[in-house]
Amino acid sequence: MDCSTRLTVTGATGTIGSHVVRLLTERGVPFRAMSRRERPGGVRADFDDPASLARAVADVDTVFLVTVPPRADRGPRHRPGDGRAGGGRP
């Protein structure tokens, strides 16, 4: 990958994202680490907050969208009270 490419890694502190972050770091590839919590050197963003997402992906060429697929036994991944059918996640 061209090191001039600007990247954002979503879920950078999660199980999968943290491995992507480690590999990018080892290879000297600059990136922006996105997570729901404020972290040193990262950007806080949440998929339920469009403005925060816009900041997280501003001026980047590539986004690593790292997420865990929903499990059938947990139902849809919606938060309680968000107005969508299906309930919340445990």
N, C-alpha and C positions, 0 to 999 in steps of 0.2 A: 504494500500500500504506500502510495506517495505520502510522505510526511507533511506535505503542505495541505493535505486534506484535513478539514476541520470536522471533528467528531463529537457527538454526544452519546454517552452510554446511559440508557435508562436503567433503573433498578441497580445502580452501580454498587450498592452495599448488600445486595441480596446474594443468594447462593450462586446463581449463574453469573450475574453481573460482576460480582467481585472477581471471578476467574477471568472474565474479559478484561477488566481493569488491570489485573496483574499482568496478563499477557501483553497488553498495550504498553504498560509501563516498562516491562522487560525489553521490549523492542524499541523503546524511545519514541513511541508515537504519541503526539500530544492529543489530549482529549478533554472533554468536559464531563465530569461524573455527576449524574443526576440521581437524586433520591428524595424521598418525602421529608426527610429530616435534614436540617442544616448540618453540613460537614465541612471541615477545613478543606479548601481547595475545590469544593464542589458547588453545585447549584441545587437549591431546593425547588422542587416542582412536584405537582400532583396532577394526575390525570383528571381530577374533578375540578381543577382550577385552570381554565384555558389561558389566562394571562401568565401564570407561572410557566406553563408549557411553552408559550411564545418566547419568553425570556430564555428558557433552557435550550431552545433550538435556534435562536437568533444567530445568524452568521455562521451556520455549520453547513457542511456539504452532505454529511452522512449521519444517520441516527441508528444506533444499535438498539432496537426495541426488544429489551430482554424482559420477559414475563413468564410466569408459570401458567400453563393452561388451566382453566377451571376444572375442578374434579366433579364428576357427576353426582357424587354423594353430598356435595356442599351446595348445589344449586348455583344460580347466577351469582356473579361477584359484584353485587350491588350493596351499598351501605344501607342500613336501616334508615328509613325516613327520607330517602332521596327521591321519592315519588315514582320510582320504577317498580314494576311488579317483580316478584320473585324473592322478596325478603333480603336479608343481609348475609354477610359472611360471618362464620363463627369467629 
